[in-house]
Amino acid sequence: MRVLIADDDPLNRDFLKQLLLSHGYTVLVTEDGLSALQILKQRAAPQIALLDWEMPRMNGLELCRAIRQEIHDRYVHVLLISGVHPDEHRIAALEAGADDFLPKPYHPDVLMARLRVASRLVDGQLSTSDRLLAALREAEASPGGDVAVREGDTVGYITFCQGRVSWAYVSQDTSSFFVQLGKELNMNEGSVDSVLQSCRDKGTDFYYELVERGHASETELRSAIESWLRRKLEQICRLAKADVLFLPADRTEEPVYTFPLEAVLPKQLLSELGSTSQTRPSISTQPSQTSPPNSERTEWERVFVPVSAQETQRFASIHHSMQQIPGCLGTALLDMGRNRSFGIHGLLPQVGVLLKELWLLRSLHRPGMPLDLSVNQGGLYHLLVAPPFDTSLVLVLVVDGSKGLFGTARIRLTQIASDLQLIEE
C-alpha cells in the first residue's frame, strides 16, 4: 500500500517515513501542500495521504479541500495531523473532507492502527455507481421519494415524483437555485433579484415571472431546468465513496417540471443504466442469508463483519425502534468486542469519522448506566450509546440536526439501549 507523507519538518518526515517503511508501506514524501496536491493528481498516485496541518504554500486544511474539489477519478483517504487546538482543528478537518484526524503527540501504534483501517477501506473500495444505479432504479419504480447520497459532510438528494426526477440538492452549494438557474438562462444576479422581487410583490411563481418578463420561453425554461438538474446529478455522481439510500415518500402533488431519469443522468452512468436495466435482479428487502463476499461489502461491513441473518434477526425490533426516531437517517448495532455488526441500515458517515469515538465509548463504558457520545457534522448528529449493562454492544444513530430533534433522539436512543438487556438475556 502506497502512502504520501506531507510535512515541512524534516525530522517528522523522516520519522514517519521510517515507521511506515518498517510496516511494509511504500512511502512518498513532500514538504509542502502544493507539491502534495500535484503528486496526488497524478495517475497511480497514493490513495492514502498523511498530512501535517502547518505547511508552506498550502496548509493541510487547504490541501484537504483541494483534494475533494479537484480529484474525482478516485478516492483519497486523508488523515490530518495537528498539534495545535486539537478539538477545534478536528472539527475543521472533518468539515473540510478529512477522513480522520490525529492530534499530537500520538503513539506510533495509534497511527499505525489508523493506517490499517485506511488500508482496509482503500483495498476494498467499491464504486458508488452500482449502489447509486440500484437506488435510482428503485426510485424510478416508486410513487416518489429521495435518493440520498452522502460522503463525509456532503449530502446530495435526487427527488423523484411518479418515477421522474423533479429536484436535486447538494449541501455544499453556496449559491441559490434561482441564481444557478439564472446562469443557465444567461441572466446576471441583478436580473434574478429583480424577478424574485416581482414574485414577492405580486405573489407569483418564479417560473411564471421568468416567462412573463421575457427572460425565457416555456421551452427554454424547461431546457434550462433540465441542464441544471444534470449538473446537480453530475456533482452527486462524483462522490466517489458515498453511502447511498432510497428514502420513499408519499408525493401526490406533481411538480410543474419533471424529467425522465435518462434525460438528466450523467453520461458515465447513462450507458450503465441502459445496459443493466433488463439484466440486473430486482432489489430484495429481505435480509441476506449469508454475508456478501468481502469485495462486495460496504466500508462499515469490512470493519465490522456482519453476523448471520439469524443472529441479526434477534435485534430486528431494536433496529425498527431506532428507525422510528424522528429525523433518523441511519442506524447500526455494533459489537465493539469482536468487530461485528448486527445490522447496518441507511446513511452512516465514513467509518473513520466515528471509529475513534466508538473505541473511546468502549473504553469508558462501565456497567450500571448508559453512556453516550455525539458527533456533529454539518448539522447531522451521530449519536453513540453504550447500554447500561455489561456488554460490548453499541448503538449508532444518525439524525438530521436541522429538524431540532437531537435531544429527543438522544433520550429515545438511551431508552432503546436499555431494552437490549431483555434480548441479551
SEKOLSE-917093 format. One record per residue (C-alpha): x, y, z; residue in one letter. Coordinates in steps of 0.02 Angstrom, whole numbers, plus 50000, padded with zeros to 5 digits. Example, Ala and Ser with C-alpha at 12.3 -4.5 7.8 and 13.67 -1.06 7.14 Angstrom:
<rs>
(r (50615,49775,50390),'A') (r (50684,49947,50357),'S') 
</rs>
This chain:
<rs>
(r (50000,50000,50000),'M') (r (50069,50172,49950),'R') (r (50058,50321,50067),'V') (r (50101,50504,50038),'L') (r (50177,50600,50184),'I') (r (50168,50789,50175),'A') (r (50260,50880,50315),'D') (r (50380,51028,50313),'D') (r (50476,50966,50466),'D') (r (50619,50854,50406),'P') (r (50628,50761,50573),'L') (r (50443,50721,50568),'N') (r (50453,50669,50386),'R') (r (50599,50551,50418),'D') (r (50517,50476,50574),'F') (r (50353,50443,50484),'L') (r (50441,50375,50330),'K') (r (50545,50251,50430),'Q') (r (50395,50199,50535),'L') (r (50287,50163,50382),'L') (r (50428,50076,50288),'L') (r (50455,49961,50437),'S') (r (50273,49908,50424),'H') (r (50281,49868,50239),'G') (r (50209,50028,50164),'Y') (r (50279,50111,50008),'T') (r (50309,50293,50050),'V') (r (50318,50456,49952),'L') (r (50366,50616,50044),'V') (r (50349,50801,50010),'T') (r (50374,50957,50114),'E') (r (50229,51071,50061),'D') (r (50045,51061,50021),'G') (r (50052,51118,49841),'L') (r (50180,50984,49794),'S') (r (50073,50855,49884),'A') (r (49921,50904,49780),'L') (r (50020,50891,49619),'Q') (r (50077,50715,49668),'I') (r (49901,50659,49715),'L') (r (49830,50719,49548),'K') (r (49949,50606,49451),'Q') (r (49900,50436,49385),'R') (r (49934,50293,49505),'A') (r (49956,50416,49648),'A') (r (49942,50353,49828),'P') (r (49765,50335,49893),'Q') (r (49814,50371,50073),'I') (r (49881,50543,50119),'A') (r (49957,50582,50289),'L') (r (49957,50772,50302),'L') (r (50028,50891,50430),'D') (r (49919,51042,50469),'W') (r (50053,51176,50456),'E') (r (50143,51177,50289),'M') (r (50205,51313,50169),'P') (r (50116,51360,50006),'R') (r (49960,51263,50057),'M') (r (49921,51201,50232),'N') (r (49841,51034,50272),'G') (r (49664,51103,50285),'L') (r (49677,51194,50118),'E') (r (49754,51040,50040),'L') (r (49612,50931,50102),'C') (r (49483,51048,50024),'R') (r (49581,51050,49860),'A') (r (49587,50859,49857),'I') (r (49398,50847,49872),'R') (r (49370,50984,49742),'Q') (r (49497,50930,49611),'E') (r (49518,50740,49621),'I') (r (49363,50649,49560),'H') (r (49428,50494,49469),'D') (r (49470,50401,49631),'R') (r (49454,50423,49818),'Y') (r (49599,50483,49926),'V') (r (49592,50436,50110),'H') (r (49655,50588,50207),'V') (r (49723,50586,50384),'L') (r (49764,50759,50454),'L') (r (49886,50781,50599),'I') (r (49891,50936,50709),'S') (r (49969,50983,50875),'G') (r (49877,51150,50899),'V') (r (49698,51168,50961),'H') (r (49660,50984,50927),'P') (r (49473,50995,50967),'D') (r (49443,51145,50854),'E') (r (49557,51077,50718),'H') (r (49472,50908,50721),'R') (r (49302,50984,50680),'I') (r (49377,51094,50545),'A') (r (49470,50946,50470),'A') (r (49315,50838,50457),'L') (r (49215,50982,50384),'E') (r (49350,51006,50252),'A') (r (49330,50824,50199),'G') (r (49464,50735,50301),'A') (r (49429,50552,50339),'D') (r (49524,50551,50502),'D') (r (49613,50669,50622),'F') (r (49757,50633,50741),'L') (r (49812,50758,50875),'P') (r (49994,50773,50928),'K') (r (50076,50697,51025),'P') (r (50021,50524,50971),'Y') (r (50086,50349,50999),'H') (r (50155,50264,50843),'P') (r (50041,50114,50875),'D') (r (49889,50228,50865),'V') (r (49946,50299,50699),'L') (r (49977,50125,50628),'M') (r (49806,50066,50686),'A') (r (49726,50213,50593),'R') (r (49827,50172,50437),'L') (r (49774,49989,50445),'R') (r (49592,50044,50444),'V') (r (49628,50163,50299),'A') (r (49715,50023,50204),'S') (r (49567,49905,50226),'R') (r (49447,50038,50163),'L') (r (49554,50081,50011),'V') (r (49588,49898,49970),'D') (r (49405,49855,49968),'G') (r (49340,50017,49896),'Q') (r (49182,49994,49796),'L') (r (49124,50101,49653),'S') (r (48974,50204,49703),'T') (r (48894,50178,49533),'S') (r (48817,50007,49566),'D') (r (48737,50063,49728),'R') (r (48681,50227,49652),'L') (r (48606,50142,49500),'L') (r (48512,50019,49610),'A') (r (48439,50162,49712),'A') (r (48393,50259,49554),'L') (r (48304,50108,49481),'R') (r (48209,50085,49643),'E') (r (48159,50269,49641),'A') (r (48100,50258,49460),'E') (r (47985,50114,49505),'A') (r (47910,50203,49656),'S') (r (47772,50333,49677),'P') (r (47901,50452,49748),'G') (r (48048,50477,49863),'G') (r (48228,50537,49875),'D') (r (48390,50452,49827),'V') (r (48505,50513,49965),'A') (r (48693,50510,49938),'V') (r (48817,50555,50073),'R') (r (49006,50568,50075),'E') (r (49079,50644,50234),'G') (r (48994,50812,50259),'D') (r (48924,50820,50083),'T') (r (48744,50764,50062),'V') (r (48651,50754,49897),'G') (r (48468,50719,49864),'Y') (r (48386,50670,49699),'I') (r (48198,50690,49715),'T') (r (48077,50581,49617),'F') (r (47892,50601,49587),'C') (r (47797,50465,49494),'Q') (r (47959,50391,49429),'G') (r (48027,50556,49361),'R') (r (48161,50673,49428),'V') (r (48093,50838,49495),'S') (r (48232,50911,49603),'W') (r (48412,50889,49658),'A') (r (48510,50962,49803),'Y') (r (48694,50964,49855),'V') (r (48733,51026,50030),'S') (r (48898,51109,49984),'Q') (r (48817,51226,49857),'D') (r (48843,51407,49907),'T') (r (48730,51492,49780),'S') (r (48540,51480,49773),'S') (r (48439,51383,49646),'F') (r (48373,51546,49573),'F') (r (48549,51611,49538),'V') (r (48603,51444,49464),'Q') (r (48450,51434,49352),'L') (r (48479,51616,49301),'G') (r (48654,51569,49242),'K') (r (48580,51430,49135),'E') (r (48473,51567,49054),'L') (r (48621,51688,49039),'N') (r (48546,51806,49169),'M') (r (48652,51909,49288),'N') (r (48615,51911,49475),'E') (r (48536,52084,49462),'G') (r (48406,52018,49341),'S') (r (48373,51868,49451),'V') (r (48348,51981,49603),'D') (r (48227,52087,49502),'S') (r (48123,51934,49458),'V') (r (48123,51875,49638),'L') (r (48066,52046,49698),'Q') (r (47925,52042,49571),'S') (r (47873,51871,49638),'C') (r (47867,51940,49815),'R') (r (47770,52094,49764),'D') (r (47642,52002,49658),'K') (r (47639,51834,49746),'G') (r (47680,51744,49585),'T') (r (47787,51592,49544),'D') (r (47970,51614,49493),'F') (r (47947,51509,49336),'Y') (r (47793,51610,49287),'Y') (r (47886,51775,49308),'E') (r (48033,51717,49203),'L') (r (47918,51681,49056),'V') (r (47805,51833,49087),'E') (r (47953,51954,49090),'R') (r (48027,51881,48931),'G') (r (48183,51800,49006),'H') (r (48138,51631,48931),'A') (r (48006,51539,48834),'S') (r (47924,51385,48906),'E') (r (48039,51276,48800),'T') (r (48195,51372,48852),'E') (r (48145,51366,49035),'L') (r (48117,51179,49031),'R') (r (48285,51155,48944),'S') (r (48373,51264,49075),'A') (r (48297,51166,49220),'I') (r (48347,51003,49137),'E') (r (48525,51068,49115),'S') (r (48531,51125,49297),'W') (r (48471,50955,49358),'L') (r (48603,50868,49253),'R') (r (48739,50974,49333),'R') (r (48675,50931,49507),'K') (r (48673,50745,49467),'L') (r (48850,50759,49399),'E') (r (48904,50833,49567),'Q') (r (48817,50693,49661),'I') (r (48890,50557,49548),'C') (r (49066,50624,49581),'R') (r (49052,50575,49764),'L') (r (49170,50430,49740),'A') (r (49150,50343,49908),'K') (r (48973,50381,49959),'A') (r (48835,50298,50058),'D') (r (48677,50282,49953),'V') (r (48498,50254,50007),'L') (r (48324,50270,49932),'F') (r (48201,50353,50051),'L') (r (48020,50326,49996),'P') (r (47898,50471,50020),'A') (r (47715,50499,49981),'D') (r (47703,50631,49845),'R') (r (47530,50655,49773),'T') (r (47555,50830,49702),'E') (r (47666,50826,49549),'E') (r (47786,50973,49521),'P') (r (47771,51083,49367),'V') (r (47929,51014,49286),'Y') (r (47986,50833,49298),'T') (r (48107,50738,49188),'F') (r (48141,50556,49145),'P') (r (48298,50495,49230),'L') (r (48390,50462,49066),'E') (r (48368,50647,49019),'A') (r (48468,50711,49169),'V') (r (48583,50566,49212),'L') (r (48770,50596,49176),'P') (r (48842,50503,49027),'K') (r (48954,50392,49133),'Q') (r (48801,50315,49216),'L') (r (48678,50327,49073),'L') (r (48754,50184,48974),'S') (r (48763,50075,49131),'E') (r (48581,50110,49171),'L') (r (48527,50059,48996),'G') (r (48635,49904,48986),'S') (r (48587,49838,49157),'T') (r (48403,49881,49171),'S') (r (48350,49716,49091),'Q') (r (48482,49604,49167),'T') (r (48501,49655,49349),'R') (r (48391,49569,49478),'P') (r (48264,49670,49573),'S') (r (48314,49738,49742),'I') (r (48263,49625,49885),'S') (r (48207,49694,50051),'T') (r (48236,49528,50138),'Q') (r (48396,49504,50239),'P') (r (48531,49404,50155),'S') (r (48553,49226,50219),'Q') (r (48741,49238,50204),'T') (r (48867,49378,50218),'S') (r (48920,49452,50050),'P') (r (49096,49422,49985),'P') (r (49223,49544,50054),'N') (r (49239,49634,49887),'S') (r (49053,49674,49890),'E') (r (49042,49737,50068),'R') (r (49024,49918,50117),'T') (r (49165,50001,50213),'E') (r (49067,49977,50376),'W') (r (49045,49791,50340),'E') (r (49231,49773,50306),'R') (r (49275,49846,50477),'V') (r (49127,49769,50570),'F') (r (49093,49599,50492),'V') (r (48907,49558,50476),'P') (r (48842,49413,50579),'V') (r (48722,49284,50508),'S') (r (48545,49333,50459),'A') (r (48478,49230,50605),'Q') (r (48583,49325,50731),'E') (r (48536,49491,50651),'T') (r (48351,49446,50662),'Q') (r (48364,49439,50852),'R') (r (48386,49628,50853),'F') (r (48260,49671,50718),'A') (r (48146,49755,50846),'S') (r (48291,49864,50906),'I') (r (48328,49925,50729),'H') (r (48143,49955,50698),'H') (r (48131,50060,50856),'S') (r (48285,50162,50809),'M') (r (48218,50193,50634),'Q') (r (48057,50261,50708),'Q') (r (48151,50401,50798),'I') (r (48104,50567,50713),'P') (r (48242,50629,50598),'G') (r (48328,50458,50586),'C') (r (48438,50439,50431),'L') (r (48538,50285,50477),'G') (r (48565,50154,50614),'T') (r (48691,50023,50665),'A') (r (48711,49897,50805),'L') (r (48894,49854,50830),'L') (r (48989,49730,50936),'D') (r (49148,49826,50983),'M') (r (49222,49675,51070),'G') (r (49227,49566,50915),'R') (r (49218,49694,50773),'N') (r (49049,49628,50715),'R') (r (48886,49710,50662),'S') (r (48709,49655,50700),'F') (r (48637,49764,50562),'G') (r (48684,49924,50471),'I') (r (48545,50025,50387),'H') (r (48527,50191,50299),'G') (r (48655,50331,50289),'L') (r (48807,50324,50402),'L') (r (48967,50428,50392),'P') (r (49130,50351,50337),'Q') (r (49198,50230,50465),'V') (r (49350,50338,50501),'G') (r (49239,50481,50561),'V') (r (49167,50380,50707),'L') (r (49298,50247,50740),'L') (r (49392,50347,50872),'K') (r (49231,50391,50964),'E') (r (49170,50212,50956),'L') (r (49328,50147,51038),'W') (r (49326,50290,51164),'L') (r (49148,50244,51211),'L') (r (49200,50063,51228),'R') (r (49348,50107,51341),'S') (r (49246,50224,51454),'L') (r (49092,50115,51471),'H') (r (49057,50036,51640),'R') (r (48902,49934,51685),'P') (r (48768,50023,51786),'G') (r (48714,50167,51675),'M') (r (48708,50207,51488),'P') (r (48849,50308,51413),'L') (r (48830,50414,51258),'D') (r (48939,50518,51144),'L') (r (48887,50628,50998),'S') (r (48974,50699,50844),'V') (r (48902,50845,50747),'N') (r (48950,50850,50563),'Q') (r (48874,50987,50460),'G') (r (48708,50980,50553),'G') (r (48699,50790,50554),'L') (r (48716,50714,50728),'Y') (r (48796,50544,50754),'H') (r (48736,50476,50921),'L') (r (48830,50330,51001),'L') (r (48757,50243,51154),'V') (r (48827,50101,51259),'A') (r (48688,50010,51356),'P') (r (48682,50013,51549),'P') (r (48743,49834,51575),'F') (r (48895,49726,51541),'D') (r (48902,49715,51352),'T') (r (49013,49765,51207),'S') (r (48865,49819,51100),'L') (r (48850,50000,51043),'V') (r (48700,50082,50959),'L') (r (48733,50210,50821),'V') (r (48602,50333,50759),'L') (r (48620,50469,50626),'V') (r (48495,50610,50649),'V') (r (48456,50760,50539),'D') (r (48502,50901,50658),'G') (r (48413,51034,50554),'S') (r (48247,50971,50621),'K') (r (48294,51013,50800),'G') (r (48265,50837,50865),'L') (r (48435,50799,50940),'F') (r (48378,50800,51122),'G') (r (48227,50691,51090),'T') (r (48329,50569,50986),'A') (r (48460,50554,51122),'R') (r (48331,50514,51257),'I') (r (48241,50388,51147),'R') (r (48403,50302,51094),'L') (r (48454,50284,51277),'T') (r (48286,50202,51314),'Q') (r (48308,50082,51169),'I') (r (48483,50039,51230),'A') (r (48408,49985,51396),'S') (r (48288,49868,51303),'D') (r (48438,49773,51235),'L') (r (48461,49686,51402),'Q') (r (48299,49590,51382),'L') (r (48359,49523,51214),'I') (r (48534,49484,51277),'E') (r (48464,49383,51421),'E') 
</rs>
